[in-house]
Amino acid sequence: MANVFVYDSKHVFVGDGFEPLTTVDYAAQAQVAESVRIEIARDAYQTLGAQGRLDVIFCKAGADNFGHFLAECAPRLLNLAAAGLGPVRLHMPYGSAMFADLVLRVCAALAIDAELRIGKLGDLVRVERAIYMSSVSSHNTRKSRTFKLFRDLVISILNIDQNYDRRIMIIRSPNEGRNIRNWDALAPIFSEFDYEVLFPGAMSFRQQVNTFAAAGRLVGTLGAGFTNCMWAGADCKTLMFDPGLCDFFFWDIAGQMGQDFRWCFSGTAQRWNEALSVSDFSIEADVLRQQLADLG
């Protein structure tokens, strides 16, 4: 693409609207498109000189989410390396800045001559030449093999040893929705089965990779933290509790890894709905005990 606008470091604006391929999963695009048109008419944007680099947009809606960045954005760098496009400037949204060091290390391993531009929240820039790296997945299902190749590359870059001696239960922050309502009653059961309880959000990225690569049993609730099953190996058995949202995102990751994936619904399985996605839910103690026993 030539002479286009990039909004929020991930959505490309062409003519008087967004290029549809760059706004998949972006619900607010109609309203934002109008504000972008106004900003352009006011010349309220920054123009970036090429400086010998091709501008590359490889992120998508949800890139500030731990799981979506690792499963659906970062793996595109492998396709970028295969394309051999020369020096590039990678656009990263503000919400995924925590992964900047990882992106640079991946680029170095793939021999990509890259510099990063981390945008401000909702920024608007005009670029001379750009490409948009298209999808390596369809949300909820169908991640490509590129995801597994990316995962293996990160394990290699970080020099992580793979073993299967830890039993881990992943919990969510109390400030997040979709927590286990009767956790106090369930905690002793996890102790009974020798599980350590971890909150990934309190760990560095490297700590997460190193920790979950050692998982032989991995249990958690549907949420970004469960993306860490990607670092566990094929011999890991995984169990996910779902309030009924029926999101295949994590089943698909576990499938890519060849893991024994167990799925336990605490409510009626249904289509994703916003109210259920932020509501706390309960797990029956007898159900949990039986599920953990079945994991072995």
C-alpha positions as CSV (number, residue, x, y, z in Angstrom):
1,M,0.0,0.0,0.0
2,A,1.2,3.6,-0.7
3,N,0.4,6.8,1.1
4,V,-1.9,5.4,3.8
5,F,-2.9,6.2,7.3
6,V,-2.3,3.9,10.2
7,Y,-4.6,4.2,13.2
8,D,-3.6,2.9,16.7
9,S,-0.5,1.2,15.1
10,K,-2.7,-1.6,13.8
11,H,-5.6,-0.4,11.5
12,V,-5.0,0.9,8.0
13,F,-7.2,3.7,6.7
14,V,-7.5,4.0,3.0
15,G,-9.5,6.6,1.1
16,D,-12.4,7.3,3.5
17,G,-12.5,4.1,5.5
18,F,-10.6,1.3,7.1
19,E,-9.2,-1.5,5.0
20,P,-11.4,-4.4,6.2
21,L,-8.6,-6.9,6.5
22,T,-7.0,-4.7,9.2
23,T,-10.1,-4.4,11.3
24,V,-11.1,-8.0,12.0
25,D,-12.5,-8.3,15.5
26,Y,-12.6,-4.5,15.8
27,A,-16.2,-3.6,17.0
28,A,-15.9,0.2,17.1
29,Q,-14.6,0.8,13.6
30,A,-17.6,2.7,12.3
31,Q,-17.5,5.3,15.0
32,V,-13.7,5.6,14.9
33,A,-13.6,5.9,11.1
34,E,-15.6,9.1,11.3
35,S,-13.2,10.6,13.9
36,V,-10.2,9.6,11.7
37,R,-11.8,11.4,8.7
38,I,-12.1,14.5,10.8
39,E,-8.5,14.2,12.0
40,I,-7.3,13.9,8.4
41,A,-9.3,16.9,7.3
42,R,-7.7,18.9,10.1
43,D,-4.2,17.6,9.2
44,A,-4.0,16.3,12.8
45,Y,-1.6,13.5,12.1
46,Q,2.1,12.8,11.9
47,T,3.8,11.9,8.6
48,L,6.6,9.4,8.9
49,G,9.4,9.5,6.4
50,A,10.4,6.1,5.0
51,Q,14.1,6.4,5.9
52,G,14.9,3.4,3.8
53,R,12.4,1.1,5.7
54,L,9.1,-0.5,4.7
55,D,6.4,0.2,7.3
56,V,4.9,-3.1,8.5
57,I,1.7,-3.4,10.5
58,F,1.5,-6.9,12.0
59,C,-0.9,-6.4,15.0
60,K,-4.7,-6.6,15.1
61,A,-7.5,-5.8,17.4
62,G,-6.9,-7.4,20.7
63,A,-3.1,-7.0,20.4
64,D,-2.9,-5.7,23.9
65,N,-4.1,-9.1,25.2
66,F,-1.4,-11.5,26.2
67,G,-3.0,-14.4,24.4
68,H,-3.9,-12.7,21.2
69,F,-0.5,-11.1,20.7
70,L,1.4,-14.3,21.2
71,A,-1.0,-16.5,19.2
72,E,-2.2,-14.2,16.4
73,C,0.3,-11.3,16.0
74,A,3.8,-12.2,16.8
75,P,3.8,-15.4,14.7
76,R,3.4,-13.2,11.6
77,L,7.0,-12.3,12.0
78,L,8.0,-15.7,10.6
79,N,6.1,-14.9,7.5
80,L,7.7,-11.5,7.3
81,A,11.1,-13.1,7.5
82,A,10.2,-15.5,4.6
83,A,9.1,-12.6,2.5
84,G,12.5,-11.1,2.5
85,L,11.4,-7.4,2.2
86,G,14.5,-5.8,3.4
87,P,14.8,-3.2,6.3
88,V,11.4,-2.7,8.0
89,R,9.8,-0.5,10.6
90,L,7.5,-2.5,12.8
91,H,4.4,-0.7,14.2
92,M,3.4,-1.9,17.7
93,P,0.4,-0.5,19.6
94,Y,0.9,0.9,23.0
95,G,-0.9,-2.0,24.7
96,S,1.6,-4.5,23.4
97,A,4.7,-2.6,24.3
98,M,5.5,-5.2,27.0
99,F,6.5,-7.5,24.2
100,A,9.0,-5.1,22.5
101,D,12.1,-7.0,23.7
102,L,10.7,-10.3,22.6
103,V,9.9,-8.9,19.1
104,L,13.4,-7.6,18.8
105,R,14.9,-10.9,19.8
106,V,12.7,-12.8,17.4
107,C,13.6,-10.5,14.6
108,A,17.3,-11.0,15.4
109,A,16.9,-14.7,15.3
110,L,15.1,-14.5,12.0
111,A,17.6,-12.0,10.5
112,I,15.0,-9.3,10.1
113,D,16.5,-5.8,9.9
114,A,13.8,-4.1,12.0
115,E,13.3,-1.1,14.1
116,L,10.2,-0.7,16.3
117,R,7.8,2.2,16.5
118,I,5.5,1.9,19.6
119,G,2.6,4.2,19.0
120,K,0.7,6.2,21.5
121,L,-2.8,5.1,22.3
122,G,-5.1,6.0,19.3
123,D,-2.4,7.7,17.3
124,L,-2.7,8.5,13.6
125,V,0.3,8.5,11.3
126,R,0.7,8.7,7.5
127,V,3.3,6.5,5.8
128,E,4.6,6.3,2.3
129,R,4.8,2.6,1.8
130,A,3.3,-0.1,4.1
131,I,2.3,-3.7,4.2
132,Y,-0.2,-5.4,6.5
133,M,0.7,-8.9,7.6
134,S,-2.5,-10.9,7.1
135,S,-3.8,-13.4,9.6
136,V,-2.2,-16.6,10.8
137,S,-5.4,-17.6,12.6
138,S,-9.1,-17.3,12.7
139,H,-10.1,-16.2,16.2
140,N,-11.6,-19.1,18.2
141,T,-10.3,-21.8,15.8
142,R,-7.9,-22.6,13.0
143,K,-4.5,-21.3,14.1
144,S,-1.9,-22.1,11.5
145,R,1.3,-24.2,11.9
146,T,3.1,-20.8,12.0
147,F,1.9,-20.5,15.6
148,K,3.7,-23.7,16.7
149,L,6.9,-22.7,14.8
150,F,6.8,-19.3,16.6
151,R,6.4,-21.1,20.0
152,D,9.3,-23.4,19.3
153,L,11.5,-20.4,18.3
154,V,10.8,-18.6,21.5
155,I,11.6,-21.7,23.6
156,S,14.9,-21.9,21.7
157,I,15.7,-18.2,22.0
158,L,15.2,-18.2,25.7
159,N,17.0,-21.5,26.1
160,I,14.2,-23.1,28.1
161,D,14.5,-26.7,29.4
162,Q,11.3,-28.7,28.8
163,N,10.2,-31.0,31.6
164,Y,7.0,-32.1,33.1
165,D,7.3,-32.2,36.9
166,R,5.0,-29.3,38.0
167,R,1.3,-29.3,38.7
168,I,-0.1,-25.8,38.2
169,M,-3.4,-24.1,38.8
170,I,-3.8,-20.7,37.0
171,I,-5.9,-18.1,38.8
172,R,-7.0,-14.7,37.6
173,S,-6.7,-11.3,39.2
174,P,-9.5,-10.4,41.7
175,N,-9.9,-7.2,39.6
176,E,-10.8,-9.2,36.5
177,G,-14.2,-10.8,35.7
178,R,-14.8,-14.5,35.3
179,N,-13.2,-15.5,38.6
180,I,-14.1,-18.6,40.6
181,R,-16.7,-17.5,43.1
182,N,-16.2,-20.3,45.6
183,W,-12.4,-20.3,45.4
184,D,-11.9,-20.5,49.2
185,A,-13.8,-23.8,49.3
186,L,-11.8,-25.2,46.3
187,A,-8.2,-24.2,47.3
188,P,-7.8,-27.1,49.8
189,I,-8.6,-29.5,47.0
190,F,-5.8,-28.2,44.8
191,S,-3.5,-28.6,47.8
192,E,-4.7,-32.1,48.3
193,F,-3.6,-32.9,44.7
194,D,-0.3,-31.1,45.1
195,Y,-1.0,-28.2,42.8
196,E,0.8,-24.9,43.1
197,V,-1.5,-21.8,42.5
198,L,0.0,-19.1,40.3
199,F,-1.2,-15.8,38.9
200,P,0.7,-15.2,35.6
201,G,0.0,-11.5,35.6
202,A,2.4,-11.1,38.5
203,M,5.2,-12.9,36.6
204,S,7.6,-11.6,34.0
205,F,7.3,-13.0,30.5
206,R,10.4,-15.1,30.8
207,Q,9.2,-16.4,34.2
208,Q,6.0,-17.5,32.6
209,V,7.7,-19.3,29.8
210,N,10.1,-21.0,32.1
211,T,7.4,-22.0,34.6
212,F,4.8,-23.4,32.3
213,A,7.4,-25.2,30.1
214,A,7.8,-27.4,33.2
215,A,4.1,-28.2,33.6
216,G,3.0,-31.8,33.6
217,R,-0.5,-30.9,34.7
218,L,-2.0,-27.5,34.0
219,V,-5.5,-26.4,35.2
220,G,-7.2,-23.0,34.9
221,T,-10.2,-21.0,33.9
222,L,-10.8,-19.7,30.4
223,G,-8.8,-16.5,30.1
224,A,-5.5,-15.0,28.8
225,G,-3.4,-16.6,31.4
226,F,-4.3,-20.1,30.1
227,T,-2.4,-19.1,26.9
228,N,0.6,-20.3,28.8
229,C,-0.3,-23.9,27.9
230,M,1.6,-23.1,24.7
231,W,4.9,-23.4,26.6
232,A,4.1,-26.8,28.0
233,G,5.0,-29.8,25.9
234,A,3.0,-32.7,24.4
235,D,3.1,-34.7,27.6
236,C,1.3,-32.1,29.6
237,K,-2.3,-32.7,30.4
238,T,-4.5,-29.6,30.5
239,L,-7.8,-28.9,32.1
240,M,-9.8,-25.7,31.5
241,F,-13.0,-24.7,33.3
242,D,-15.4,-22.7,31.2
243,P,-18.5,-20.9,32.5
244,G,-20.2,-21.8,29.2
245,L,-18.6,-19.4,26.7
246,C,-17.5,-22.3,24.4
247,D,-14.4,-20.4,23.1
248,F,-12.1,-22.8,21.2
249,F,-9.0,-20.5,21.4
250,F,-7.3,-22.6,24.1
251,W,-8.4,-26.0,22.8
252,D,-6.8,-25.0,19.5
253,I,-3.5,-24.0,21.2
254,A,-3.4,-27.3,23.1
255,G,-4.1,-29.2,19.9
256,Q,-1.2,-27.5,18.1
257,M,1.0,-28.8,21.0
258,G,-0.5,-32.3,20.9
259,Q,-1.6,-32.1,24.5
260,D,-4.3,-34.1,26.2
261,F,-6.9,-31.2,26.7
262,R,-9.9,-31.6,29.0
263,W,-12.7,-29.1,28.9
264,C,-15.2,-28.8,31.8
265,F,-18.2,-26.5,31.6
266,S,-19.5,-25.1,34.9
267,G,-22.7,-23.9,33.1
268,T,-24.6,-24.5,29.9
269,A,-22.4,-24.3,26.8
270,Q,-23.6,-21.4,24.6
271,R,-22.4,-18.8,22.1
272,W,-20.1,-16.1,23.5
273,N,-21.9,-13.3,25.3
274,E,-20.5,-10.3,27.0
275,A,-22.4,-10.6,30.3
276,L,-21.2,-14.2,30.8
277,S,-17.7,-13.3,29.9
278,V,-17.3,-10.9,32.8
279,S,-19.3,-12.8,35.4
280,D,-17.9,-14.9,38.2
281,F,-18.9,-18.5,38.3
282,S,-18.7,-21.5,40.7
283,I,-17.2,-25.0,40.3
284,E,-18.7,-27.9,42.3
285,A,-16.1,-29.4,44.7
286,D,-17.0,-32.9,43.8
287,V,-16.6,-32.1,40.1
288,L,-13.2,-30.5,40.7
289,R,-12.0,-33.5,42.7
290,Q,-13.1,-36.0,40.1
291,Q,-11.5,-33.9,37.3
292,L,-8.2,-33.7,39.0
293,A,-8.3,-37.4,39.8
294,D,-8.9,-38.2,36.1
295,L,-5.9,-36.1,35.1
296,G,-3.8,-38.4,37.2
